[in-house]
């Protein structure tokens, strides 16, 4: 979606969340029934919100400053992401002091992240390829398996992997008949 002139003027050619320049896009803060629900954000942040990239708490550390924006859509998105990250102490502290007008708060609560939107982690191999349950992968390093005498050799193919749901850095797979957990940074998709 192209950025219209009024949004570009309001944002000053910067992400309305992080304040950084770079590849920008228009992001619609759901639900669409609220007026002025579009903001200009960095594509990398939008990709995290849409589940195209792994959600990284460190990329959102600017939220305690931006949550006081005069733009309601920015406040709503800040509230939602802070709620998503409330396990982080800095996010919980920011959420404790954040005040939203009743109408803005109801907007924030009405459109909490939809299924798949910033809800589940994205598993990627060492080359950045997205992994799915059932994929086959190749080990890029010889790995000693903890608690076992097994050594998974470089180049070993692991078929029919399973993703570890709550950790995007781990998958499960069988090597020599034994189910092991493998770090995604040591494998590539076949």
TIDREN-407092 format. One line per field, with one value per atom (N, C-alpha, C): residue number from 0; residue in three letters; atom name; x, y, z. Coordinates in steps of 0.05 Angstrom, whole numbers. Example, Ala and Ser with C-alpha at 12.3 -4.5 7.8 and 13.67 -1.06 7.14 Angstrom:
<pts>
num: [0,0,0,1,1,1]
residuo: [ALA,ALA,ALA,SER,SER,SER]
atomo: [N,CA,C,N,CA,C]
east: [264,246,264,257,273,258]
north: [-114,-90,-66,-45,-21,1]
up: [156,156,156,142,143,157]
</pts>
This chain:
<pts>
num: [0,0,0,1,1,1,2,2,2,3,3,3,4,4,4,5,5,5,6,6,6,7,7,7,8,8,8,9,9,9,10,10,10,11,11,11,12,12,12,13,13,13,14,14,14,15,15,15,16,16,16,17,17,17,18,18,18,19,19,19,20,20,20,21,21,21,22,22,22,23,23,23,24,24,24,25,25,25,26,26,26,27,27,27,28,28,28,29,29,29,30,30,30,31,31,31,32,32,32,33,33,33,34,34,34,35,35,35,36,36,36,37,37,37,38,38,38,39,39,39,40,40,40,41,41,41,42,42,42,43,43,43,44,44,44,45,45,45,46,46,46,47,47,47,48,48,48,49,49,49,50,50,50,51,51,51,52,52,52,53,53,53,54,54,54,55,55,55,56,56,56,57,57,57,58,58,58,59,59,59,60,60,60,61,61,61,62,62,62,63,63,63,64,64,64,65,65,65,66,66,66,67,67,67,68,68,68,69,69,69,70,70,70,71,71,71,72,72,72,73,73,73,74,74,74,75,75,75,76,76,76,77,77,77,78,78,78,79,79,79,80,80,80,81,81,81,82,82,82,83,83,83,84,84,84,85,85,85,86,86,86,87,87,87,88,88,88,89,89,89,90,90,90,91,91,91,92,92,92,93,93,93,94,94,94,95,95,95,96,96,96,97,97,97,98,98,98,99,99,99,100,100,100,101,101,101,102,102,102,103,103,103,104,104,104,105,105,105,106,106,106,107,107,107,108,108,108,109,109,109,110,110,110,111,111,111,112,112,112,113,113,113,114,114,114,115,115,115,116,116,116,117,117,117,118,118,118,119,119,119,120,120,120,121,121,121,122,122,122,123,123,123,124,124,124,125,125,125,126,126,126,127,127,127,128,128,128,129,129,129,130,130,130,131,131,131,132,132,132,133,133,133,134,134,134,135,135,135,136,136,136,137,137,137,138,138,138,139,139,139,140,140,140,141,141,141,142,142,142,143,143,143,144,144,144,145,145,145,146,146,146,147,147,147,148,148,148,149,149,149,150,150,150,151,151,151,152,152,152,153,153,153,154,154,154,155,155,155,156,156,156,157,157,157,158,158,158,159,159,159,160,160,160,161,161,161,162,162,162,163,163,163,164,164,164,165,165,165,166,166,166,167,167,167,168,168,168,169,169,169,170,170,170,171,171,171,172,172,172,173,173,173,174,174,174,175,175,175,176,176,176,177,177,177,178,178,178,179,179,179,180,180,180,181,181,181,182,182,182,183,183,183,184,184,184,185,185,185,186,186,186,187,187,187,188,188,188,189,189,189]
residuo: [UNK,UNK,UNK,UNK,UNK,UNK,UNK,UNK,UNK,UNK,UNK,UNK,UNK,UNK,UNK,UNK,UNK,UNK,UNK,UNK,UNK,UNK,UNK,UNK,UNK,UNK,UNK,UNK,UNK,UNK,UNK,UNK,UNK,UNK,UNK,UNK,UNK,UNK,UNK,UNK,UNK,UNK,UNK,UNK,UNK,UNK,UNK,UNK,UNK,UNK,UNK,UNK,UNK,UNK,UNK,UNK,UNK,UNK,UNK,UNK,UNK,UNK,UNK,UNK,UNK,UNK,UNK,UNK,UNK,UNK,UNK,UNK,UNK,UNK,UNK,UNK,UNK,UNK,UNK,UNK,UNK,UNK,UNK,UNK,UNK,UNK,UNK,UNK,UNK,UNK,UNK,UNK,UNK,UNK,UNK,UNK,UNK,UNK,UNK,UNK,UNK,UNK,UNK,UNK,UNK,UNK,UNK,UNK,UNK,UNK,UNK,UNK,UNK,UNK,UNK,UNK,UNK,UNK,UNK,UNK,UNK,UNK,UNK,UNK,UNK,UNK,UNK,UNK,UNK,UNK,UNK,UNK,UNK,UNK,UNK,UNK,UNK,UNK,UNK,UNK,UNK,UNK,UNK,UNK,UNK,UNK,UNK,UNK,UNK,UNK,UNK,UNK,UNK,UNK,UNK,UNK,UNK,UNK,UNK,UNK,UNK,UNK,UNK,UNK,UNK,UNK,UNK,UNK,UNK,UNK,UNK,UNK,UNK,UNK,UNK,UNK,UNK,UNK,UNK,UNK,UNK,UNK,UNK,UNK,UNK,UNK,UNK,UNK,UNK,UNK,UNK,UNK,UNK,UNK,UNK,UNK,UNK,UNK,UNK,UNK,UNK,UNK,UNK,UNK,UNK,UNK,UNK,UNK,UNK,UNK,UNK,UNK,UNK,UNK,UNK,UNK,UNK,UNK,UNK,UNK,UNK,UNK,UNK,UNK,UNK,UNK,UNK,UNK,UNK,UNK,UNK,UNK,UNK,UNK,UNK,UNK,UNK,UNK,UNK,UNK,UNK,UNK,UNK,UNK,UNK,UNK,UNK,UNK,UNK,UNK,UNK,UNK,UNK,UNK,UNK,UNK,UNK,UNK,UNK,UNK,UNK,UNK,UNK,UNK,UNK,UNK,UNK,UNK,UNK,UNK,UNK,UNK,UNK,UNK,UNK,UNK,UNK,UNK,UNK,UNK,UNK,UNK,UNK,UNK,UNK,UNK,UNK,UNK,UNK,UNK,UNK,UNK,UNK,UNK,UNK,UNK,UNK,UNK,UNK,UNK,UNK,UNK,UNK,UNK,UNK,UNK,UNK,UNK,UNK,UNK,UNK,UNK,UNK,UNK,UNK,UNK,UNK,UNK,UNK,UNK,UNK,UNK,UNK,UNK,UNK,UNK,UNK,UNK,UNK,UNK,UNK,UNK,UNK,UNK,UNK,UNK,UNK,UNK,UNK,UNK,UNK,UNK,UNK,UNK,UNK,UNK,UNK,UNK,UNK,UNK,UNK,UNK,UNK,UNK,UNK,UNK,UNK,UNK,UNK,UNK,UNK,UNK,UNK,UNK,UNK,UNK,UNK,UNK,UNK,UNK,UNK,UNK,UNK,UNK,UNK,UNK,UNK,UNK,UNK,UNK,UNK,UNK,UNK,UNK,UNK,UNK,UNK,UNK,UNK,UNK,UNK,UNK,UNK,UNK,UNK,UNK,UNK,UNK,UNK,UNK,UNK,UNK,UNK,UNK,UNK,UNK,UNK,UNK,UNK,UNK,UNK,UNK,UNK,UNK,UNK,UNK,UNK,UNK,UNK,UNK,UNK,UNK,UNK,UNK,UNK,UNK,UNK,UNK,UNK,UNK,UNK,UNK,UNK,UNK,UNK,UNK,UNK,UNK,UNK,UNK,UNK,UNK,UNK,UNK,UNK,UNK,UNK,UNK,UNK,UNK,UNK,UNK,UNK,UNK,UNK,UNK,UNK,UNK,UNK,UNK,UNK,UNK,UNK,UNK,UNK,UNK,UNK,UNK,UNK,UNK,UNK,UNK,UNK,UNK,UNK,UNK,UNK,UNK,UNK,UNK,UNK,UNK,UNK,UNK,UNK,UNK,UNK,UNK,UNK,UNK,UNK,UNK,UNK,UNK,UNK,UNK,UNK,UNK,UNK,UNK,UNK,UNK,UNK,UNK,UNK,UNK,UNK,UNK,UNK,UNK,UNK,UNK,UNK,UNK,UNK,UNK,UNK,UNK,UNK,UNK,UNK,UNK,UNK,UNK,UNK,UNK,UNK,UNK,UNK,UNK,UNK,UNK,UNK,UNK,UNK,UNK,UNK,UNK,UNK,UNK,UNK,UNK,UNK,UNK,UNK,UNK,UNK,UNK,UNK,UNK,UNK,UNK,UNK,UNK,UNK,UNK,UNK,UNK,UNK,UNK,UNK,UNK,UNK,UNK,UNK,UNK,UNK,UNK,UNK,UNK]
atomo: [N,CA,C,N,CA,C,N,CA,C,N,CA,C,N,CA,C,N,CA,C,N,CA,C,N,CA,C,N,CA,C,N,CA,C,N,CA,C,N,CA,C,N,CA,C,N,CA,C,N,CA,C,N,CA,C,N,CA,C,N,CA,C,N,CA,C,N,CA,C,N,CA,C,N,CA,C,N,CA,C,N,CA,C,N,CA,C,N,CA,C,N,CA,C,N,CA,C,N,CA,C,N,CA,C,N,CA,C,N,CA,C,N,CA,C,N,CA,C,N,CA,C,N,CA,C,N,CA,C,N,CA,C,N,CA,C,N,CA,C,N,CA,C,N,CA,C,N,CA,C,N,CA,C,N,CA,C,N,CA,C,N,CA,C,N,CA,C,N,CA,C,N,CA,C,N,CA,C,N,CA,C,N,CA,C,N,CA,C,N,CA,C,N,CA,C,N,CA,C,N,CA,C,N,CA,C,N,CA,C,N,CA,C,N,CA,C,N,CA,C,N,CA,C,N,CA,C,N,CA,C,N,CA,C,N,CA,C,N,CA,C,N,CA,C,N,CA,C,N,CA,C,N,CA,C,N,CA,C,N,CA,C,N,CA,C,N,CA,C,N,CA,C,N,CA,C,N,CA,C,N,CA,C,N,CA,C,N,CA,C,N,CA,C,N,CA,C,N,CA,C,N,CA,C,N,CA,C,N,CA,C,N,CA,C,N,CA,C,N,CA,C,N,CA,C,N,CA,C,N,CA,C,N,CA,C,N,CA,C,N,CA,C,N,CA,C,N,CA,C,N,CA,C,N,CA,C,N,CA,C,N,CA,C,N,CA,C,N,CA,C,N,CA,C,N,CA,C,N,CA,C,N,CA,C,N,CA,C,N,CA,C,N,CA,C,N,CA,C,N,CA,C,N,CA,C,N,CA,C,N,CA,C,N,CA,C,N,CA,C,N,CA,C,N,CA,C,N,CA,C,N,CA,C,N,CA,C,N,CA,C,N,CA,C,N,CA,C,N,CA,C,N,CA,C,N,CA,C,N,CA,C,N,CA,C,N,CA,C,N,CA,C,N,CA,C,N,CA,C,N,CA,C,N,CA,C,N,CA,C,N,CA,C,N,CA,C,N,CA,C,N,CA,C,N,CA,C,N,CA,C,N,CA,C,N,CA,C,N,CA,C,N,CA,C,N,CA,C,N,CA,C,N,CA,C,N,CA,C,N,CA,C,N,CA,C,N,CA,C,N,CA,C,N,CA,C,N,CA,C,N,CA,C,N,CA,C,N,CA,C,N,CA,C,N,CA,C,N,CA,C,N,CA,C,N,CA,C,N,CA,C,N,CA,C,N,CA,C,N,CA,C,N,CA,C,N,CA,C,N,CA,C,N,CA,C,N,CA,C,N,CA,C,N,CA,C,N,CA,C,N,CA,C,N,CA,C,N,CA,C,N,CA,C,N,CA,C,N,CA,C,N,CA,C,N,CA,C,N,CA,C,N,CA,C]
east: [17,0,18,13,29,23,42,39,28,4,-7,7,3,17,12,-13,-19,-5,-4,10,40,51,79,86,69,74,73,53,50,74,84,106,133,135,160,179,168,185,199,188,200,179,188,169,157,130,116,119,131,137,166,184,213,226,214,226,249,253,275,267,286,281,287,281,286,262,259,236,211,192,168,144,122,97,74,50,26,16,11,0,-27,-48,-75,-78,-84,-89,-118,-122,-149,-164,-190,-207,-210,-218,-220,-243,-260,-283,-275,-250,-241,-228,-234,-223,-193,-179,-151,-135,-140,-127,-102,-92,-68,-44,-21,4,26,47,71,91,98,118,139,161,183,173,181,173,181,204,214,195,184,165,139,130,105,107,130,134,132,142,139,110,96,68,51,58,43,52,72,82,100,109,128,156,162,189,185,206,205,201,185,179,202,216,240,235,233,228,248,273,293,287,273,266,245,232,209,216,240,248,241,235,227,199,183,155,149,165,159,160,174,175,152,146,126,97,94,66,51,66,53,46,48,42,14,10,-16,-34,-22,-36,-48,-75,-89,-80,-76,-69,-41,-23,3,0,-17,-22,-34,-53,-66,-45,-29,-9,12,20,39,27,2,-12,-12,-19,-21,6,27,53,64,60,69,55,29,15,27,35,47,74,88,114,115,92,91,108,119,137,165,170,195,190,209,205,201,216,213,185,174,147,126,129,109,109,133,135,121,125,113,83,74,45,31,46,35,29,45,41,26,20,6,-23,-32,-60,-71,-94,-107,-135,-145,-172,-190,-214,-232,-238,-242,-248,-224,-200,-175,-170,-175,-171,-190,-215,-233,-225,-213,-202,-179,-161,-138,-147,-167,-177,-194,-207,-224,-208,-185,-170,-144,-144,-119,-110,-85,-73,-90,-95,-111,-94,-107,-92,-70,-46,-23,-9,-22,-10,6,32,51,45,31,24,42,51,68,96,117,143,148,167,174,201,202,226,241,267,283,309,319,344,367,392,416,416,403,402,378,361,337,313,313,290,270,245,224,220,220,216,187,178,151,153,132,131,132,147,149,171,185,207,231,248,274,296,315,337,364,385,412,429,443,460,484,490,512,537,535,556,553,575,574,566,546,535,537,548,547,521,507,480,484,475,478,463,476,464,464,481,482,510,516,542,539,515,510,523,534,545,532,517,503,523,530,551,542,560,556,545,524,512,490,485,463,436,420,393,374,358,338,311,295,270,247,225,200,204,215,221,195,196,174,185,170,178,172,190,185,167,142,122,131,142,147,176,192,220,227,229,235,264,280,308,313,291,294,274,283,265,271,253,258,260,277,280,295,292,305,332,352,379,386,392,399,377,352,330,324,340,336,325,304,292,309,318,335,324,333,327,351,347,368,364,385,383,382,363,359,384,401,425,445,441,459,447,427,415,406,402,391,369,349,327,337,327,335,318]
north: [-24,0,25,42,67,85,100,119,145,153,178,202,225,249,258,256,265,247,221,203,209,213,218,245,265,291,288,273,269,254,234,218,231,251,263,245,224,205,185,182,163,144,122,103,117,117,130,116,92,78,83,73,74,101,116,142,139,114,109,113,119,120,93,89,64,55,29,19,21,38,44,33,28,20,29,28,35,10,13,-10,-1,-17,-12,-26,-10,-21,-30,-56,-68,-60,-61,-65,-40,-43,-21,-2,-9,8,34,35,60,78,104,123,129,138,144,121,97,73,66,83,77,92,78,91,83,98,91,77,53,38,25,18,4,-24,-32,-58,-80,-78,-100,-104,-81,-83,-95,-86,-97,-127,-136,-165,-180,-169,-183,-183,-162,-160,-180,-184,-201,-230,-236,-264,-273,-255,-262,-264,-251,-253,-260,-271,-278,-252,-254,-231,-228,-205,-200,-178,-184,-163,-140,-145,-124,-103,-111,-92,-72,-77,-61,-44,-42,-27,2,13,42,47,26,30,47,45,62,92,100,128,135,117,123,119,105,99,125,147,173,189,178,192,204,226,238,223,205,190,165,164,141,114,111,86,77,95,89,80,93,85,57,51,25,3,8,-12,-16,6,4,-12,-8,-23,-53,-59,-87,-101,-88,-100,-103,-82,-84,-107,-112,-135,-161,-161,-185,-191,-170,-172,-169,-171,-165,-184,-205,-222,-209,-188,-173,-151,-148,-130,-101,-92,-65,-60,-81,-78,-78,-94,-95,-68,-57,-31,-9,-9,11,7,-17,-23,-14,-16,-7,22,39,68,79,62,72,77,101,108,114,101,106,116,135,145,121,121,97,88,106,98,85,96,85,57,54,28,7,15,-5,-13,6,0,-20,-14,-32,-60,-62,-88,-102,-87,-98,-112,-104,-115,-128,-142,-154,-172,-180,-194,-218,-220,-242,-267,-289,-315,-313,-319,-318,-292,-271,-244,-240,-241,-238,-258,-280,-299,-323,-333,-356,-350,-361,-356,-368,-356,-366,-380,-405,-421,-418,-411,-407,-422,-432,-446,-426,-436,-419,-399,-405,-388,-369,-371,-353,-365,-390,-403,-411,-406,-413,-443,-455,-483,-490,-513,-522,-551,-559,-587,-605,-627,-646,-641,-618,-612,-631,-633,-647,-626,-630,-611,-626,-611,-622,-608,-623,-611,-597,-573,-557,-559,-575,-577,-604,-617,-642,-634,-647,-641,-665,-660,-680,-678,-700,-699,-702,-683,-683,-707,-720,-743,-768,-769,-792,-794,-817,-821,-815,-808,-802,-776,-777,-753,-751,-730,-725,-711,-725,-715,-694,-677,-657,-670,-659,-669,-690,-697,-716,-704,-719,-710,-719,-699,-705,-700,-722,-720,-717,-705,-703,-689,-665,-651,-641,-635,-622,-596,-575,-549,-549,-538,-534,-508,-512,-490,-464,-464,-439,-429,-443,-434,-435,-412,-412,-420,-425,-432,-462,-478,-507,-522,-546,-565,-592,-611,-639,-656,-676,-695,-720,-741,-766,-769,-775,-781,-808,-827,-855,-866,-860,-872,-858,-838,-825,-797,-790,-763,-743,-722,-702,-674,-655,-627,-614,-600,-588,-558,-543,-514,-507,-490,-483,-470,-458,-445,-466,-491,-512,-530,-519,-535,-518,-531,-517,-534,-521,-535,-550,-575,-590,-585]
up: [0,0,0,-18,-20,3,11,34,22,32,21,33,20,28,57,66,93,114,109,128,127,103,101,114,112,125,155,165,194,205,191,201,197,179,173,159,145,130,148,172,192,202,214,227,251,252,274,301,300,325,334,317,325,319,301,293,273,263,245,216,199,170,159,134,121,105,101,86,103,94,109,95,110,98,115,104,120,134,159,175,186,181,190,217,238,264,266,268,268,294,294,271,255,230,211,217,236,242,256,266,279,258,261,242,248,228,231,242,231,241,226,208,193,204,206,215,196,195,180,198,190,207,189,202,188,180,156,145,164,176,194,218,228,250,241,217,206,202,192,187,213,235,261,270,266,274,258,233,215,216,232,235,213,196,174,184,206,219,248,260,289,305,325,343,362,360,377,396,423,443,441,435,434,413,391,370,379,402,411,436,443,468,468,445,442,452,457,463,488,510,533,526,505,497,479,460,439,449,471,480,488,491,498,473,450,425,425,411,409,388,373,352,365,365,378,367,341,330,340,345,356,385,400,428,429,412,411,405,384,377,399,412,434,457,463,485,478,453,445,446,436,435,464,480,508,523,517,528,518,493,482,495,503,515,546,559,587,604,593,607,610,594,596,617,636,658,648,628,618,606,593,581,602,623,645,659,664,677,661,635,617,617,616,616,642,664,690,691,677,678,654,634,610,616,609,611,583,577,552,558,542,544,540,553,551,523,504,476,464,469,458,470,496,509,497,492,481,453,438,411,414,433,437,445,462,470,449,431,410,389,384,361,370,393,401,378,379,357,349,323,313,312,308,307,286,294,276,274,283,282,308,306,328,350,344,365,366,343,344,332,344,334,307,292,266,268,260,261,234,236,211,214,191,191,191,189,189,166,144,121,121,141,142,129,120,108,130,126,145,146,170,173,181,172,178,190,205,214,190,192,170,150,152,134,139,119,122,124,141,145,145,140,140,162,178,198,186,195,184,202,224,243,256,264,279,308,318,344,363,387,408,423,426,439,469,484,513,525,545,558,542,521,504,492,482,469,439,430,402,393,369,357,329,326,300,281,260,242,222,215,194,169,158,133,138,163,169,162,148,141,163,172,192,179,177,162,182,172,187,214,214,238,251,277,291,304,301,313,343,358,387,388,397,395,407,431,446,443,427,423,394,380,352,345,365,360,362,366,370,353,343,330,342,337,346,321,322,300,309,293,300,285,300,289,300,282,289,308,302,317,344,351,377,372,386,384,400,385,398,391,407,403,389,367,352,349,353,350,320,313,284,272,287,276,265,272,263,241,227,205,182,160,136,125,113,101,76,72,49,25]
</pts>
